Structure formats: C-alpha cells, structure tokens
Amino acid sequence: MKRVLAAVLLAVTMGGAPVNAARAADVLPYQNPALPLDQRVGDLLGRLTLDEKISLLHQSQRAIPRLGIPYFKAGTEALHGVAWSNDHNDAWNQKLASGTVFPQAVGLASTWDPELIKRVGSAVGDEVRGYNAIDPVLWGTQVWAPVVNLLRDPRWGRNEESYSEDPLLTGAISTAYGKGLSGDDPVYLKTAPVLKHYLANNNEYLRGLTSSNLRPRVKHEYDEAAFKPAISADAATGVMASYNLVNGRPNTVNPDLDDVVRSWTHKDLYNVSDAWAPDALQEYEHYYETKPEAVAATLKAGLDSFTINNDDPAPMTANLTAALSQGLITEADIDQAVRHVLSIRIRLGQLDPDGGPYAKITKDVINSAANQRLNRETASKAMVLLKNSGRTLPLSPGLKKVAVLGPLQDTLFSDWYGGTMPYQVTPLDGIKERLGAKAAVTGADALDRIALKDVASGKYVTATGTTGQNVVVSDTAPAGASTWDQTDWTGDVSTLRNVGNGKLLTGNFGPYVTNSDIPGGWFVQQQFRLERQADGTYLIQYVGYEVNEGWWPFPEHYVTVGADGTLGTGTKAAAAHFAREVVQSGAETAAAAAKGADAAVVVVGSNPFVYGRENHDRASLALGQGQQDLIKAVRAANPNTVVVLEDSYPTTMNVDTPSLLWTTHAGAETGHALADVLFGDRDPGGRLTQTWYRSDDLPDILDYDITKTGMTYLYHRGDPLYAFGHGLSYTTFGYQGLKVTPRGDSYDVTVKVTNTGSRAGEEVVQLYTHQQSSRVTQPVKQLRGFTRVSLRPGESRTVKLTVKKADLALWDVTRGKWAVETATHDVLVGSSSSAIRQRTTLQVAGERIPPRDLTRSTRAIDFDDYSGVDLVDTSKERGEAIGASAGDWLKFAGTDLRGGLTGITAGVSSVAGGSFEVRSGSPTGALLATVAVPATGGIYQYGTASATLSGATGVRDLYVVFKGDLRIKDLTLTK
C-alpha cells in the first residue's frame, strides 16, 4: 500500500493527475472522494502545521510534499477567454494565453442570452483546464472572472470588463458565465470563478483612496444585487475585494465579505484580495499603522487569500505570524480561512487520486474548431443595430465593388484582460470572404498623414531609430522619418505611427522613441493629445502616464524642445508650439475610395489600450474628430454607406450616420460575425446593456447615489441617445394580449410576440415595472425579466416571464429590512426600456410602511435624504456613520413626533467639537433642539450628546442640520 500511496503523492506533488490504480482504501481520508467534503477538509486541516496553514493563505501556495499537496496559484484571468497568468517568479510578467478570445464582457452581455453565455463560460473553463494540463504551476484553475461591477457611469475606464448598468441583467449573465466556468458536476468544479470587484468599484480616478458613498437603499437594491445572484446560484466560489473604500472603509477589510456575502450561499467561499491591496492598507491608504494590523484585519474581514509580494509568501507569513504573537488574530481565525481554501481546492479535484472528473481535459480543447464556431456565433449575436433609418442594411450579397475604410477595417484588438488571438478575421477579411472572388473589395485605414514642425526652429519631429534612439527635431523638410500616421481615437487622444519605420511614438516623459508596434503595457506610453491653440499652432500633451493615483509629480506633461532638438516633457507654459501639416488627408483618401463603390463600410471606434482602461477613466465619450471627419467624407462620396462602431463603451459623435452597427472588440471571429450581420445571414439581435447619454455633461463620477444623480435608465429622466435595451432588427415584431396572472407568491406575465416582417429575426422581449406610489423615490422603470426569441416571418410565440412578489420589495431604511408596499405597478413589455409595446397594471397587496419611530435607536445612515454629508466608518472594524460639516443636513421623513417627546440623544464624535440642530419640515423649519457636541478626542472615539426637544408634534419630516465638523452614528428621541 505504501508503494501505491507514494506514487499517488508524487503525482499530486508534481501537479499532474495521480495514477488511477489507487483504491479508496489506499488513500488518506482527505484524499477519499467517497467522503463528505467537510470531513475531507477537517481531516486535512488537522494534519497541517501552523506554518503550512499560513502558507495556504498566499496567492502562490507552495507544495506540501509530505501530504501530497501540489503547488497552487490563485488567479488565472478568464474574463472573455483565457487571458493571462502571472509568471511563477514575477507577478508583472504576464504569460499571455493564445486560445479562443471571445467578445469583451460588455459584448457577451449584449447578447441578452444566458444559455449562450453559459456555453461560452464552459468553453473558457475547458481551455483553462487545457492550459492547466500543459503547465499546472503557471495556469491555475481558480479564475478571476467574471466582473460584475455595475456600469453606472460610461466614463469608467473598465467599462469593457463588465456587463450592464442593471443588476438583474448583470446577475443573469454572470450566473450563466459562472455556471459554464464551474461545470455541471454537483460537487466538483471545472474552475473556481471569483467575482470582481466587491463593492461599488466604478471609477479608476484615485481608486485606492476614494470612497463610494452607498446609502443603504443603493447598497442593497443596486450594488449588492449585482453580486448576489451568481453567489446564490453557486455559480461563483467567492469574490475579490476591490481597491476602493465604501462608506469610508477599504473594501479589503469590509466586514460584509463575511457577514453578507457568505450569507448568500450554504457552500464555502474562497474570497481573495486584489493585487497589493493588503499592503496598501498600510502603505498607501494609511488605514492601519503596521502591516500586522493590516493583514490581521484583512483575514478577520473575510478574505482568505493574500495577493501580495508576487510569488514570495515570506512577507505575508512574517506579518501574519507577528499578528498572532500580538494577539490580533488567533489560530482559529487562520483555520477558518484555510478551511475555505481547502474546500475549493478539493472541489477542484486536486487531492483526488484521479484528479477529479475534469482532469481528463487536455490541451486539445484550446482554440478548437467548436470554440471557433461558438465564438463566431457569439460575436454575431452580440452586435447591436443602433440605427437603420436609411434602410441601408442588410447589404446585398450581390455587391460587386465595396470599399472598407477606417482605422479598424483590417485590424483587431485584444485588451488588458484578453488573450492573444491565434488568428484574426478582420472586417476586411470577412467581407472579402462573404462576397467571394467576383467582387472587388478594397480596404484603407484612411488616416491623416502629418508632419509636426517646431515653430521656433522650423524643423520637423523626426524618428532617428526604432529602439533606443531618440525622436528629435531635425529634418528641415518632411520625409519618411518625419511624417506620422495619426489615429485620432476617443476624446481626441491619438497615437502617432512613424511612416519611415512603422513604429509608434512612445514616451516615458522623454526621451521619446519609436519602438512600439502597438499601444500596450500597464501605463500606455503611446498616447498623445494634440491641442489646437488660438493662433492655429498645436501643443502636444503626453498622456501616457496618468495622475489618477497621484503617484507622479508632474501635473502637466507637455512636449518641449531643447536647444539641441531633443524632445522632453514639461509644463504647459514651457511647451513647444508645432504646426500640424497634413501631408495626406485621411478623409480625402477615404472619399476617393468610396466614390463609385456599390457600398462603403466605415469601421471606426476605439483602441482598448488608449484613453480609457484600468487605472484610466475617460473625461469624454466623443469619437475622435478625425474619425468623425472620415465618416462625413465617405457619406458625402457614397450615400450607400454603413458605419460600424467597434468599441467598448457608449460613444457620441456629431456626424449623421443613418446606418450604425455597434460591436465591442469581439475577438478573432469579428470579421466573420460582422459579415454575417451586414449581409443579413444573421439578424442583429444584440441589445444595449447600458444607457448611451447624449453628451459628457454627466454628474461627478465619484457620486454613486443614482437615486439623486439620475444615472442609469433606472433614474434617468432625460432623453438618451440610445436607451437601455435598445437594438433594431431587420424585421418587425408585434406584441399582443399582455396578461398578468397571480401564481402564489409570483406573477406570470404573458404576451404574444409575432414576426410581422418578411425576414426571420430575433427579438429580446423585455419586461419592466414601475411602482406608481411609494414612500421613496422609485425607479422610472426597472427590468424584471427578459428572453430572446427567434421567429420566422409570420410566426407567433407566447412568451411567459415570471416576477416574484419579493422582487418588488424596497429596502425600508426605517426598519432595516425588505418591504413590499401596497401599490399599483405599471407592467410594461417591449423591445427596450423606451420602446414599450404593451402595458397594463398590477395591484400588489403589501404593507404601508408606518411612520418612523425614532424612539428606537436609529442609525444616522438610515436617513431618507441628505445634503453634503459623507458616509463614513464608525470604527475600523465595522459600522457606518455620517460625517458632516457646517451646512450639511439629513432628513428623516415621516417621523412620528407624537407621544410627549422631550429629548434627543445621539452617538457622536468630533475632534474639535461642534453642534447640530433638529428642525421640523425643512432644513430651515421650526427649531426643535440644538445639540452641543463636545470634542471627543478623535473620529473613532464616540460619546453621547443630548438636548431637550421642544415643540415636537404630529408626524413630520425631521431634519438634522449640522453646524460644525462632527460624526453621528445614531440618534434616539426620548420621552
């Protein structure tokens, strides 16, 4: 038996599948698949030493040969295909996968097809296993995907990574993708998906220092609602804590990781930190004074894995050991986290004699023919037809001459969380293949070719080489080395490719070089903004480094010219002035190519590494002016023009585009999928998953209170450019006979949908409700269900969608619980949030929320309205409070002031002391009390402040008006 067991242990230790010859009787309890999971975990936990337990809390977990435990690295990126994994020895050295790159996450959600996305997730899970079979040390089977942060603001740099601004749609797509990644075995996991990034992470600007203020309704009804579905459905095995703070406390130590997230499921979760975040608590956020305090708080908050120090667990081990010796944590705290780790590792099959049911997957699945077909299907189903007023689409397959134009006509891009495409079918390729050899299909990037002349010297910016040689001002007349193809992407941020050597202008504040083939890297050093001045000259701003995290000492990065012609970086005042000379006009080139063609297809959009990405929000959503000029010129030259917009977020433009087809960066099969839709082989059934606003004039990106800002379709009352759920078809659909039928604690909503056109097509039937009256501000409408249906011409289908009564509940801040109000609800069914085709009403029997009873201790954060306050942490461990300054106020609506109330008591803290007033009816209404708040010694040192209450009568809106800097955590009215 010892010989067989030794073989098993050796195979496991080396990371391969153990031999199958071992029988259940020959293995230890933790290796016995016949035993319950808890028993296996408990047995193994009891065999580990303290040092071994601590080692399992790092991202890079060393093998434990004596127990047959293999090396394990948490965190393979698999957002829309296997992307990258950190090298075993260097976390910043990403090893890129070269497998199936599916459409970006926002594109996956645009299909509105959970069953399809489950298939995509399953394919990605297979490929993770395929890479794991090649190298189990590099490619771990815990995957950091999907991202479920809500797309609250389209300026967020990571818009491409998530699904929707709506929590129901986000929950449905993330659950589907997670189910596919996890596999269908009732016990074992194909991969272990981890949801990113908990919680309310929707800005990159100072993301490690800014706090997302989440009033309880927004937190429960909106942000948490995006994470709960996948966890509750066991479609994810944990969450990654985000860098930002929520209500004043870093998410790395958010107690909700344990208290809330784990309450959504009966299964063990394995929660992980984001990279560097535990150290950032002390080094960057300065939330804790020492590393042992920081790691102890991280562990006790509910994180089970420390993503720090690359492949070296030694610093974490030292800090956790110190935390133990200082009494900040106990071995029981470590055991609890290790149980979570072991539970998931056993479910991944790592400690089974045969490696579990998914160990037989081999590298043959990577970029398989089946996955290529699925990729093409997904990319085509994700495309959204935004406009077709000219009825240009679909194009005739009999076209003889087609011009395919624009910066994306013959190139495809991946992104930071995308792998390397093993092949590429570009738009030009796809259209050529679809039309065949009998058609003349030509392509052109149609970029402006420019020369940049230093006004002071009269010389031109010139590339002197392709590696370490500097770019200098030297040529006296434009030549190959001193001309540049400018791609004007989004927000007027451009890349400049040297015509002489084909390399991009690249900088690190200077010296500037031309040594890059594509924009890329953590800081994308190929980004420049040409700023036109009143005298017609241009300043060149280098935007390759961002000041988002406040790391860099230079507030301005403008190109300067030294006396020797060397380009440097300085302030705007010191910037060189350049003349932008157009050597060849991209718009004119495109117009010439389009003239006389049967059709022109203009492919414009974004580069996922330019102007918006992780660590870089966008200020503007406008398509680069150069691309807009290109569209305008082509349309003038050829009325049969189709515009394809290929980017990762809502985009605005000032040029008329009667036919506009939108796609994300959709992977290797983009060209095939595009041709399928352009020529009508597939109906464009994709729908938008977020609101496209008409301009950049939006609320502060740091204001997360959508109920007050009016952001997202839920609360937006303006006229959007394109509404949530919008998307056109090549056919038409009719809706008839909407009915709502109560079924126990649910309501069945049925409607007949008919294809009234002459072509087969796909419709996404969307169900919304609106509560007509409520104690609180209700959404304008809210998605309650959807389904994607395919219908032949004349075909009808009765669609049934079910709404649970509990889904109509709101978070009642007066009692801290969910409540369904007695109310009339509008029931709305249509093809988008703005295209409602049938409507009826539903009477819901619930409750009337009673007047506020402030004689019970009430959290200050449970207000009804506010002005100016911050939401802050009561202590570093838990609790939420209000931080206020003079002039700020809170409103507690409908407070019962009857019954002889004579006093008020509040839990308060203040560094220097202050006061607040209690008023009735408005912030300037009748004064009921003035409460003096003495200095308490610090923001976390709370005391009690009291005052006499006079004139309290009836049921009134009660206002707390602040007269100085203080914090208030609770208040109570007394008799």
N, C-alpha and C positions, 0 to 999 in steps of 0.2 A: 504494500500500500504506500509506503514511504516513497518508493521509486516513482510511482504514478503521480503522487501528490507533488513531488519535486518537479516533474515535467509540467504539471499544471501551473505551479507557481512561477517557474521560469518563463513560460509563455506569457503569462499575465504581466510579469515584471517588464518584459521586453516590449509590451504594448501590443502584441499580436493576439489572435484568438487562441485560447487554450485548446489543448488536444481534447477530442471528444471521447477518448477512451475512459475518462474518469467517471465513475458511478457516483450517485448521490451519497452513498455510504463512505466514499473515499475522501470527501471534502469536509472542511470545517463548516459549522452552521452558517456563517456569513456568506459562504460560497454556495450554499444549497438553494437552488431555485425553488424547491418544493416548500420551503419555509416561508411564513408570512414576512413581509417586508420589515415590519417593526422588530421582529425577532432577529432578523439578519443584521439590522442596523445596531441593535443593542448588543449583540454578540461581538461585533467588530469593535464598537466603541469601548467595550470592556477590555479589549486586548491592546489598545493603543496606549502608549506612554503620553505624558503631558506634552512633551516636545513634539511628538508625532501628531497629536491633535492640533497643536498650534500651526504646524506646517500645512495642514489641510485648509487653513483659512486664507492662504495666499492664492492669487490667481495662478501662479506657477507652482504646482504641488509636486514635490519630489516623490519619486517612487519609494515604497517601503518594502524592500525585498523580503524581509523575514515573514511578512504577512501576504506576499503576493500581490501587493497593491501597486499598479503601474503608475507611471508619471501621468499627470493630468493637467492640462492648461485650459482654464475657462476662457470663453470668449472668442469664437470664430464669428466674423462678421458675415451675415447672410440676409441682408435687407431685401435684395431682389435677385438673389443668386449668391453663390459663394463668392465673397469679395476678397478678403484678406485676413491673414492671421499674423500676429506678431512673431517675429523670429525668436527662437528659443533663447537667444542670448542678447537680443536687442529689441526692446519694445517699439522703437521708432523705425525699425527696418521691417516694413510690411512685405510679406510674401503674397503677391497677388495670385489669385486663382485664375485659371483660364478655362472656365466652364460656361454654362448657359447663363447669360446676362439677360434677365427678364426686364420688362419696363420698370421704371422707377416706381417707388411705392405709391406716390400720388396717382400714377398711371394705373397701377393694379386696382386701386380703389375706384377709378373712373369706369371700370367695367360694371360696377354695381352687381357683381356676380360671385357670391361667396363660394358656390360649388366649383367654379373655375379657379378661384384663388386657392382653394384647398388643394386642387391638383397641382398648382404652381408650388405651393408650400411643400407638398410631398416630393416633387421633383427636386427642389432645392435640398430638402432633407436627404434624399438619396445621394445627391452629389457631395454633401458634407460627409456622408459615410464613405463615399468613394475616395475622397481626399484623405479621410482618416485611415482608410486601408493602405494608402500609399505611405503616409507618414503620420502615425498616431501622436507623435510628440508635437508636431507643428500644427496639425489640424484637429483641434478638439471638437467634441460633439455637444458641448454646451454652446448655443448660438445666441448672440446678442441681437435679437430681432424678434418681433417687429417693433418699429417705433410707433407709438400710439398717441404722442402729444397732439393735441388738437390744433388745427390750422386756424387759430383765432385771428392771426394777423398775417396777410400775404407777404409782408416785408421780411418775415422771419427768414434768416439765411438758410435754414434747413427745411424749408417748405417741401422740397422734393422727397424727403425721407419719411413723411407721414402720410396719412390717408385723407383726412377730412376735417372740416370745421364742426361736424356734427358727431356727438358721442354715439348715437345708435349705429350710424353707418360705420364709424371707426370700430366699434365693438364687433360688428358683424364681419368686417373684412379681417380684422386682427385675429378673431377667433378662427376663421377659416384658414388663414395662413398658418397660424399656430397649430391647428389640428393637423394640417398637412405636414408641418415640420416634425410634429410629435409622433405621427404614425397612429395606426388604429389598434395596436395591441392594448388590452385592458390594463396591463401592468408596466410593460417595458416602453422605453422611449427610443424612437429613431434618433431624434436630437432633443435637447432640452432648451426650448425657447425662453428667452428672458425679455420682458417688455421694457423698452426705453421710452422716456426717461421720467421717472416719478419724482416730482409732480409739477405741473404748470410751468413747463420749460418751453417758452415760445419767443425768446429773444436771445440773441448772441451778444449784444452790447453789454459789456461788463457782467457776463452771465454768472460768474462766480461770486459777484458782490451784490447784485440786485436782488431785491425781494419781491416775489409775486404776491401782491395783496389779494387774498382769497376770502371774501366774506363767505359765511357758511353756505348760503344757497348756491353760490357759484362753485364752491368747492365740491359739494355733494351732488348737485344736479348736473354739473358740467364736467369739471376736470376729473373727478374720481370716476365718473360714469364712463369715461373712455377706457379706463384700466380694468374695471370690474368684470366685464363680460368674458374676456379671454381667461382670466384667472378663475372665475366661477365655473366656466365650462371645461376646466382642466386642459386648456389649450396653451397654457404657458406655465412655466415652472418657477417663476419669480419675476422680480422687477429690478431694474438698475436705478439707483438713486441719482437724480440729476444734480448738476453743479449749483444751481440757483438756490436761493432761500425761499421759503414760503412763510409768510407772516413772521418774518424776522429770524427764522431758524434755518440753518443749512439743511437741505434735504438729506444729506449724508447722515444726519442724526435726527431725522424726522421720526418721531415715535409711531406714526401711522404705519410705518413699514411693518411693525409687529402688530400693533393694535387694530389696524383697519385692514390692510392688505391680506394678512393671514386669516382674517375672519371670513374672507370670501370663498374659502375652499377648506375641505377637510384633509387635503393632501399637504405634504411637506413642501414648502417653497424654499428655494435657494436664491436669496437676494444678494446682489453684487453692488460694489461701488463703481463709480465711473473712474477713469484713469486719474490717479494722483489725488482724488478727492479727499481721502482720509488725511493725507499730509497737508492738503490745502486748508483744512480746518485750522491748523496752527500757522502754517507758513504764509498763507495768502488772505484768508478770511479773518484770521486772528480771533477766532471764536473761542479757542482754548489756548492756554499759555504754553502747554507742553504736549509733546507727541503722545506720551502715555495717556494723558487725559483724552486726547482726540481719538485714539484707537479704542479706548475703553467705551467712550460714548458711541462710537460707530457700531461696535459689537452689540451694546445693550439696546440700541435703537432698532436692531433687526437686520443688519447687514451681516452676511455670512462669508463674504469673500472680499479681500482687500486687493484692489488693482493698483499696486504701487511698486516702485523700485524695479520695474521691468521684470526680469527673471530671478531677481535676488530677494528671497524671503527674509534674509537676515535682519534688516532694519525693522520690519514688522514684528518678527519674532522677539527682538530685543525690547520693543516698545510694549508688546502685549505681556511679556514676562515682567517688565517693570510695573505695568498696570496691575498685575496680580500681586506683586510684592507690596504695592502701595495700597492695596485693598480697594482699588477702583472697580475691579471685576473679580469674580470667583471662578473656580474651575467649572462650576455648574453653568456659568454663562458661556464658557468655551464649549462645554459638552452640548449645549443646546444648538449652537451654530454648527458644530461638527455633525450632529445628527442630520441636519438639513443637507449638508454636503454629501454625506454618505448615502442618504436616501436617494438623491438624484443619481449619484454615480452607480449605485446598484441598479436602479431602474434603466440606466443606460447599458446595462449588461456587462459592465467592466469586471465584475467579480464573479460572474458565472463561468463554469467550466468551459462552455462553448461560446462565450461572449454574448449570449443573448440572441434573440431572433433576428436582429438587424446586422449581426456581424458578418453575414454572408454577402452583403453588398460590396461590390468591388469597383475598381476604377472605371469599369466599362460603362457605368451609368453617366459618366461625365460627358456633357455635350453630346448625348446620344441623339439619334435621329428622332426618337419620340419626343425628347425635350425640345429639339429644334422646332418640331411641328407645334408643340404646345406654346412655345414662345411666339411663333407667328400668329397663332390664334389669339393669344392674349394681347399682343400688340395691336392687332386689328380691332378687337373688341373694346380696347381702351380709348380709341380715337373718338373725339367729340367734334361733331359738325356744329360750329358756333353760328355760322351764317351761310345761307344759300339763296339770298334774295334774287340773284341773277339766274338762278337755276342752272348754273354752270356745271354743277356736279349732279350725277356722276358723268365723268368724261366718256366719250365714245371709244370703245376698244378698236375702232377702225381708223383712228387718227394716223396720219402719215408723217407729220412733222411736229415735234414737240421740243420746246426749249425748257430745260430745267435749270433754274437760276437761283443764286443766293449763296450765302456763306455755308449753309448746311446741305447743299444739294448733293455733295459727293463725299460726305464725311459723317461719321457717327462718333458720339462722345459717350464715355462712361463717366462715373462720378466718384467722389471720395469713398463711398460705400458700395461701389460696383467693382466687379472683377474685370479682367482683361478679356475682350471678346476674341474667341479663337478664329473668327471670320467675321466679315461685315458685308451686309447687303445694304448699300446706301440708297437713298431715294432715287438717284440716277440709275443705279443698278436695277432696282425693282421695276422702274418704269420701262427701261430698255427690255428687260426680260418679258414683261407683260405684253408689250407691243410687238416684239419679235423683230426679225431682221428686215422686214419690209418697211418698217418705219424709221425715219431719221430722227434720232433722239440725241440732242446735244446738251452739254452742260457747261456752266461757267459760274465761278464764285462771284464774279462781278463786284470786286472790291475796289475801293478807291486806292490808286497807287499814288503815293505822295512823296514829296521831298520837304524836309524841315530845315529852313535856313535861319541860322542865328542872325538876327537883325543887326546886332552890334558889329559882328565881324564879316558878315556877308557870306560865310561858309556854311556848308551843309553837314548835318549829323551823318556820320559815316561809320560803318562797321569795318573794323580792321582785322577781324578774325572770327572764328567760331568757338573758341574755347576761352582762354584767359585773357585774350587781347581786349583792350578797351574799345568802347564806342566813343568816338571823339568828333569834334567839329573840325573837318579838314578839307573835304572836296570843295573846289571852287565852282563846280557845275554838277548838276545831278547826274549820277552814274549808277551802275548796278548796286554798288555798296552803299550808296547814299539815297536810295529810294526804298520805300516801305509800303507793303500792302496793309492797309488799315482795316481791321474788322471792328466795327462800332457795335458793341454787344448791347447791353442794357444799361440804362442810366448814364449813357454817354461815357462808359468805360470801354476802352479799346485795347486790343493787342496789335502790335506792330511787327510784321514779319519782314525781314530784310530780303530784298529781291536778289541781291548778289549771292548770299549764302543759304537762303531759305530758313534761317533761324530767327527765333523771336527775340526782340529786345527784352532783356532781363536785368533786374537790378536788385541790389541789396543796399540801398541808399547811395549806391555808387561805390566803385566804378561800375558803369553799365557795360554789359557784354551781350553778345548774341550767341548763346549756347544751348537754347531750349527748342525742342521740336514742338512741344505742346505746353499749355499752361498746366501747372500742377504743383504738388508739394503742399506742406501744411500751411505755409504762407506763400501765396501765389505771386511770385515776383515779376510776372509778365503783364501786370495791369497798369494802364496809364489813362489819364483823363486829359484831353486837350481842351483848355478853357479859352474861349474866344474873348478878346478884350475889346474895349470900345474903339481902339484905333485899328482893329482888324487883325492884329497880331494874336498869337496864342502863347499861353503858358502851358507847360507840360507838368501835370501833377503825377507823381509816382504814388500809386495806391496799392502797391504790392504788400506792404505791411500795414496792418490796421492798428488803431489805437483802442480797439474795443476793450481790451483787458487792462489798459493803462500801463502796459509794460514799457512802452517806448518813449524816449524823452523828447521826441520831435513832434510838435503839434502840426507842423506843416512839412510836406515832403514834395518840394518843387525842384525841377531840374535846373541846375545852374551851369554856367560855362566858365571854366577857369581861363586864366591868361594863356595857358598852353593848349587850350581847346578841349581839355578833359571835362567830361560831364560829371557833375556832382549833385548833391542834394542840399537844399537849404530852405529858408523861409520864402514866403510868397513875395515879400519885398525884395529879396535878393534874386528872384527867379529870372532866368533869361527869357527874352521875348523871341518868338520864332514866327517866321512866315510859313504858312502851310500852303505849299504849291501842289496843285493837282496835276500830276503827270498824265494820269489816265483816269477818267471818270468811271466808276463802277456802274452808276445809273445809266450812263450813255452806252456802256458795253452791254448791259442787260437789255436795254431798249432795242438795240440793234439786233441782238439775238432773238428777241421775242417778235419783232416785226416780221410778218409773213408766216409765222408758225401757225399751225392749226390750234394750238393751245400753248400757254405758258404756265408752268408750275414754279412758283417762287417759294423757296424753302428758307425761312428766316427763323430766328429765335435766339437762344442763349447758349453759352458755354457753361457747364455746371461748375467750373472752377473760377469763373470770372464774375465779379460783382454779385456776391451772394453765395454763401456756403457756410459750413461750420466755422464759427468764430467771426462771421461777417454778415450782418444784416444789410438789407437794401434800404436806401432812402427813397428810391424811385422805382416804379414799376414800368416805366416807359421803355418801349423798344428803342434801341439806338437809332438816332436820327438818320444815320447812313442807311440803315436797313429800311426805314420808312421811305426815304427818298427812292430807294431801289424799287419798292413796291409801286410807288406812284409812277415812276418812269415806265415800268413794264405794263401797267394797266393802261397808260396813255398810248403805248405802242400796240397793245393787243387786248381787245376787250374780253377775249376768252381766256382770262387769267384766273388761276386758282392760287390762293395763298395758303401755305402750310406753315403753321406756327409750331415750332418744336422747342419747348422749354418746360421748366419745372414749376411754374407758378403763374398766377394771373398777370397779364401783361396788358398795357394800354398802348394805343397808338392813335395818331391824329390823321391817318390816311384812310380813305374809304376802301373797304375790302368786301365787296358783295358776297364772295365765297371764301370762307375762312374755316380751315380744318385744324384743330389743335391736337397735338400729341406731346406726351412727355418724351424725354430721351428714352427710347423704347427698346434698346438692345440690338443684338446682331441681326434680327429679322425685321428691323424697321422698314427697309425698302420694300420687302415683300408685302408686309402688312399695309403699308401706305398705298401700294399699287392695288391691293385687294379692295381698299375702300374707295380710292379715286375712281376706279373703273367699275364700281358697283358690284364686284363679286361678293362683297360683304356690305351689309348696311351699317352705317356708322352709329352703333348703338351705345357708345360711351356717353356718360353724363358727368357734368361738373360736380366736384365734391366740395367746392367752396365758392363763396361769393366773389365775383370779379367786380371790384369797385371801379368807378369811372375815373378816379384820379388818385394821386398820392396824398390828398388832403384828408388824412385819417387821424384818429386820436393817437396820443402818445403810445408807442409800442409797449411801454412798461406798465400801462394801465390794463389790468386783467379783468376788470369788472365789466363784463359785456352787458350787464343789465343797465348800466349807466352810460357806457360809451356808445351803445348801439351797434356794436360789431357783430359779425356773422349774421346769417339770414334769420337767426332766432330773434334778434332785437333790432336789426337794421330796418329803418322806415323810409329810406331813400330809394331812388330808382337806380338799381345796379346796372353796370354794363352788361353783365350776364349773371343770371340768378343761380343760386344753388340748385342743383339738379337739372340745369338746362342742357339740352342737346337735341339736335334735329335728326330727322330720318329722311331717307329718300322716298318714303311713302307717308301716308297719313293714317291716323288712328281715331276712332270714335269711341266714346265712353257712354254707357247707358246703365240705368237701373241700379244706382248706388243704394245699398241697403245696409243697415246696421242691426245686428241681431244679438241680444244678450245671451251669453252662454256661461252660466255660473259666475265666476269672478272675472270673466273676459267678455269681449265683444268681437263678434265676427263681422268683418266689413267685406262685402262682396260687390263687385262691379263687373259688367260685361265690357270687354275691350274687343274692338273689331278693326281689322286692317281694311280701311276704306279706300286704299290706293290700288295701283296696278302692279306693285312690286312686293316681293317678300320683304319683311322688315322686322326690326326688333325694337320693342318699346320697354322702357323702365317705368312701371306703374308705381307711383309714389303716393303714400298715404300720410296726410298731415292732420293735426288737430290744433284748435285754438280754444282756450278756455275764455268764455266771454266775460265773466266777472270773477274777481278773486280778491283776497286780502292783499296780494302782492302784485307787482308788475309781471305779467305773463308774457311769454314769447309771442311774437306776431303770429307765428305758426311753428310747429315742431314735427319733425319726421317721426312717424310711429311704425312704419313698415314699408317694404318695397319688394318688388320682384321683377325680374327681367324675363320677358316673354317674346317668343319668335312666332310670327304669324304669316301665313301665306295670304295672298290677295283674297279678300272676302271672308277670310277665316275669323271666327269669333272664339273667345275663351272667357269664361267666368273666373275672375281672379278673386281669391279669398285671402285676406290678411287679418290677423288677429291682434287685438290690443288688450293687454291685461289691464284691469282696473287699477292695479297698483302702479302701473306705468304712468298714470295720470296724476300721481301724487307730487306734491311740492315739499320741500324741506321747510318745516314750520319752525322758525327761529324762536318763537315764543315758548315752545315746549321741547325743542331739540329732538324732533322726530319727524318721520314722514307722515303726511296727512293728505287725504283725498277730500277736497271740498265739494259740497253740494253745488253744482253749477251746470250750466248749459255749455256744451262743447260744439264748436263747428267741426264737422268731419269733412275733409277736403281731399279729393283724389284727382290726380292729374299727372302730367308728364314733367313737371318741375315745380319748384316752390312758387313760381309766378305764373304757371300755366295750369290753373285748376280747371278741370273739365266737368266735375260733378261735385255737388256739395249737399250736405244735409246736416241735421243737428242731432245731438245725443244728450239726453238728460241723465246726469250722473248723480246718484244718491250717495252723498258722503257725509261730511260734517261741516258745521260752521265753527271756524276757529274762534274760540272765546276771546274776550278782551285780555290784554296782558295782565298777568298777576306778578307785579314786581315786589310783592311781599315775600316771594321766594327769591333766594339769591339768584341773580341773573348775570350771566357772563356779559361783559360790556360789548364783546364782539358780536353778540346776538342782537344787534341793532336792526332797524328797518331802513334807515337811510343815514347819510353822513355827508360831511363836507370837510375835506382837508386832512383827515386823520390818517395815520399809518396803522397797519395791523402788525403787531409785534409779539415777541415771545415773552411769556410770563417768567419762565426760567429757561436755562439751557436744556433741561431735560424734557419738559412738556408744558402745555398750557399756552393759551393765546390771550392777548390783551390789546388795548388800544393805546397808541402813543399819539399825543396831541400837543398842539401849540395854541397860542392865543388866537382866537377867532374860529377855530375848528368846532364842529358840533356833531352830536349824534342824535338820532331820532328814534324813539321807541313808540311806535304807532299804537293807537287804541289802548292806551294804558288805563286800567281801572283805578281811579283815584278816589273811589268811594270808601266808606267804612272808617272814617276818622283817622286817616294817615297823618302822622305828626312829625315824622323824621325820615332822614335818609342816611344810610351808611354805605361806604364804598371802600373796596380794597384798592389802595393807591401806592404809587412810588414816585419819587421825584428827587432829583439831585439838589435843586436849589429851592424847592417849594413853589407853590402856585395855588390856583383855586379853580373851581368850576361852578357855574350857575345851573340851576334847574328851572326851566321855563315851560310854560304851557302854551300849546297851539302853534308856536313858531320859534325860531331862534331869538326873536326879539319880543316874544309874548310875555304874558304875566310872569313875574319873578316869583318862584315858589320857595327857593332856597339858594343860599350861597355857601359853598363848602370850601373851607380853607384846607389846603393840603400842605403839611409841613415837609421839610426836607427829610427824606428817609435814609439817606446815606448812599444811595445807588439805585440804578434802574431795576435791579433784581431784588431789592430789599423793600418789601411791601409792608405797609402799615394800614391802619384803619382811620378813615376820616369821616366825621359825622356832622350833621347840622339839623336844625329844626326846619320842618316843612310846614308852610302855611298856605292856605288858600287852595288846597287840593280838593277838587270836587269833580264828580261825573266821570265820564270816560273821555279822555283827552289824549292828544299826541303830546308826549313828554320829550323835551329837548334837554340835552346836557351840553352846555356851551362852555368851552374852555377859555380860561383867562391867563394861562401860563403853560409852561412845558411840564408835562407830567404823564404818567401812565395810570390807567384804570383797568383793573381786571374784572371787577364785578360790582354790583350795586344792589341794595335792598331797601325798599320802603318799609318803614316801621310804624306801628300804631302806638 
